[in-house]
Amino acid sequence: MAELRKGTRITGAERDKLAAELRKKYEGGQSIRLLAESSGRSYGFVHRILSESGTTLRGRGGATRGTKKKTP
């Protein structure tokens, strides 16, 4: 993927092509942060373009806060 100049407006077919590339890589396991870094765009831009393309975004992962299990 070619690095895009930061702040360059991407529209039309070029945006659709970029969305397809990012979606394929995201669904292949890459993180939004890694995609943002490799494309030269912000995290927010990549997140938005993935959402617009209908991609199901993964959860953040890590530990979740829940109720403490009681031991008998």
Secondary structure, 3 states (H helix, E strand, C coil): CCCCCCCCCCCHHHHHHHHHHHHHHHHCCCCHHHHHHHHCCCHHHHHHHHHHCCCCCCCCCCCCCCCCCCCC
